[in-house]
Amino acid sequence: MPKRIKLGCNFADTLSVGSGRARGSLVPSPLDDDNRHAERVLYFFGLCLVGLVVLVGRLVYLSIFNNEKYRNLSDNNRIRQEIIRAPRGMILDRNNLKLTQNVPVYRLEVRSKDGQVSGYKTIKEEEALSLQARGLPVIADPGRTYPQAGVFSHVLGFIGEISAESLKKPDNKFELGDMVGQGGLEQQYDILLRGKNGRRMYETDTAEKIVRILGEEQPIPGVDLHTSLDSGLQQAAMTALAEKDGAVVVLEASTGAVLALASSPTFDPNLFTSGAIANQATIEEILKNPEAPLINRTIGGVYPAGSTFKIVVTAAALVEKKIPLEYTFDDPGFITAGTQRFYNWAFSQHGKREGVIDASQALARSTDTFFYTIGALVGPEGMTNWSEKFRFGQTSGIDLPGEMAGLIPTPEWKQKVKGERWYLGNTYNMSIGQGDVLVTPLQVAQMTQVVANNGWICTPRIAATHRYSCQNLNIPDEVLRVIKKGMIGACSPGGTSFPLFNFSPPVACKSGTAQYGVKGKLTHAWLTAYAPADVPQVVVTVLVEGGGEGSAVAAPLVKDILNVYFRNSDKVGLATPSAHASETFP
């Protein structure tokens, strides 16, 4: 039996010595060690059990509830779907000369965290070839280049990647990364030109290398667009404009087919295509240029018509019988409306009066006082009516985007917009194409085409596949003879357009010097013409912004273009002019 020892008040009452253990013993018992070890083991296994439960629960969550999501992520990491862009159709001139070319544009897919394609990065050819050599996927999409650079910029437009805003539209039919037409024929006929995309599915390994092709659907190429444009005339028009701001329109007289549309200043459309990895600094300069080189001045620029508008006023006065065919007028040099004088140009510049003149002579000499007088007889309503017949104040229907309608003012318009009454002086200004009259160069060319085409007005078209549409304005032959005689006289000795005197073949024309700016101190130069005068084939209209007098500035440009036309007329391939004896125009 163990011996018990008394230790004192600060200790337990007794301490057992020998076998067994007394309460308050200082010596650890083997049973305590065993218990503690068991507790630790149970605690460890409890933790493992909890971890196992969490792990199994997470596995169940991932494999059952999110199975589809993570299976898709896995597939996206090894299965790729690539769009095969359709080759874009070519745009060709009337002689089948290609105005566009397709070139490869190398791009890489940019993918989001969930493996979806979120965009494309354009790379240079050298980098693309290096990546392809390593077996990495590189997209070679058909891009676009324009061989004649700035010559056809406005009429062709260019292509660029579709914007994010366009993709969000409810009626969107495009895909991310699609190249779409922006401006010109590229935009107008985009659906025709771009074709239908194909698809390719392939498998990649963990290093993104292509393992195998799983399937492929070939794209359907776009359709070629044949046009009425003539490259030689277009180049001649741009050369004639040179460094001048302005526009040139060349039409086929019998149909209204567009042979050339030149606008200056121009730009290089290749800068805007993804195939060129464009110089952003140069693009910014173009966008900020105060001369607005991106505007197609042939259809999108509006200007006072100046004296070219006198053709409309003459037709209105004669057809409406406000004056007889044999009407004559004794030019006083100026006429008065209230306290204001309205001068003829020859009197204000040279102190000269024209004497007694008829309508043809008034057109040939562009006598302002004659047109003030007959304009007052026709009135603003009559001039508006005939302006509309000649399709001023409205779009022509040309197959290009961005056309402006211009403006033919009326007393109602002036009261509503300006809050002012219409006075006799407004009628005088309107009768010579001034005041608030605004027209496009294409509209002036279309007006000229009516005279050349014996009273038939045709919708201008560029696509050669279009059926030409013409309407008879029912202008009597005797009225047309008066106008034609006046226009031939303007390009003959004694007329205003001296650079075209004695041109072969003879030309019919009308010059215009349109005032604009503060107090009309600045002038645009107009010259519109058709040739040959007896059997018209071609209409040429030139506008030079701020150029000065039409006869001195615009007429030489028309002469240069006509020289190219008749020198190469066997290559232009025009249709035989039609007399349009009936209203059933083919």
C-alpha positions, 0 to 999 in steps of 0.5 A: 500500500502506498505511503501517504505524505502530508505536504502542507497547506499550499499543496494538495492534502496528500501525495501518494508514493508508490503505485496508483495515483492520488488526487493532486498528484504531480506525476502524469498518468499514462491514462492521460496520455492515451486520452489526449492522443485519442482526442487528437486523432479524433480531431484530425479525422473530424477535420478530414471528414469536413474537408472531404464533405466540402470537396465532394460538395464542390465536386457535385456543384461543379459537375452537376449544376455547372456542368454545361458552363465548364464543359463549354469553357473546356471546349472553347479552350480546344475547339475554335470556330473561325469565320471565313470572310467572303471575298468582296466583289470588284468594282470596275469601270465601263471598260472593265478596268478594276477600280478596286483590288482585294488584298489579305488582311492578317488578324488575330482573334482577341478572346475574353476570359470566358473564351469568346471572341471579343474583337480582332487585332490587325497585324503586319504580314511579317508577324502573320507569317511567323505565327503561321510557321509556328502552327498558330492560328492567324486569320487572313481576311480579304481586305481592300486597296484602291490602285488609283488612290485619290482619283475615285475616292468619293465615288468609290468610298472605302471599307472599314470594320463594322462599329460596335454601335452598328452591331447593337442595332435590332436589324443588324445582319453583320458579324463582329469583325465584318468589313463594310462599305463606308461611303460611295459605291462601297456603301451603296452596294455593300450587300451585293459586294460583300457576299456571304461568309463561311465557317471553319471549326478546328481543334487546338492543343494547350499551346494553341497550335492547330491539331485538326480541322473539324469542318468547313463551309466555304464562303460565297464571294461577292458580286462584281459591280460594273459601272458607267464610270470612265477612268480616263475622264475621271483622271482628266477631271481630277487633273483639271481641278488640280489644287482647286477646291471644287467639283466636276460632273460628266454625264452621258447626254442621252441616258444620264449615265455617270462618266465621271464624278470628281471632288477636290480636295480628295483623300487616300481611301487606303488610309482608312482600310484595315489592310493598311494599318492606317496612320492615325495622325494622318487620318486625324488631319483629314478629319480636322481639315477645314476644307472637308476633303471627305465631302463629295462636293458633286452631290453633297456640296450646295452653292448659289447657282448663279447665272446657270439658273437662267436656263430654268427662268428662260424655260419657265417664261417661254413655256408659261407664255409670260413672254413670246418667242420673239420677245426683245428687251432694251438693256438699260444697264440696271433696274430699280426696286424701291431705292435699290438698284440691280445692275447688269454685270457688263454695266457694273464692270465696264459701264456697258449696255447690251442694247436690244436683245432677245432671249437667246442673246440674253443667255449668250451674254448672260444679261442680268437685267433681262432676267430680272425682268422676265423673272418678275413676270414669272414670279417666285411661284413660277420659278419654283415650279419649274425648278422642281421640274428640273429637279432642283430642291430635291435629290436626283436619285443617283445611286450614291449615299450623301446627296443633298437636296439644295434649296429653292426658296419661296415666300412661305419658306422665307417667312417661316425660316427667316421671319421676313417678307418676300420682296421684289428684290428677292424675285430679282435675285432668284431670277439670276440664281442668287439670294437663297438659291442653293444647288449641287453640281450634279443638279446643274449637270442634270439641268444641262442634260435636259436641254441636250436631251431634247427635254428629257430628264434622266436619273443619273446612275453609276451601276451599269446594271440599272435600267435608265429612267427618263421623263419627258418635261414636255418643253416645246421644241421651239422653246428648246431651240431658243435655249440651245441657240443661247447656249451655243452663242455663249461658247461662240465669239461674242458670248461669255465663255471665250476659252471655248470659242471655236472648239471642235466640235462646237459646244453649247454652254452657260457660265455662272459667277455666283456671289457668296460671303459677306455682301457677295464679295466672293464668287464661285466659278461655274461652267456647264456645257454639252457637246457636240452642240448639234448631236449631244453626247456628253455633258460636263459641269465644273464648279470651282469654289471661290474661283472667280468668274466662270468664263475665265476659271471654270471654262478652261477646265471644261475644255481640258475634259472635252479634249480628253473625251473626244480624243478617246471617244472611241474608248468611251463606248457611248450609246447613240444619242436618242431623239426621244420622239415618244414618251416610252423611253426604253 
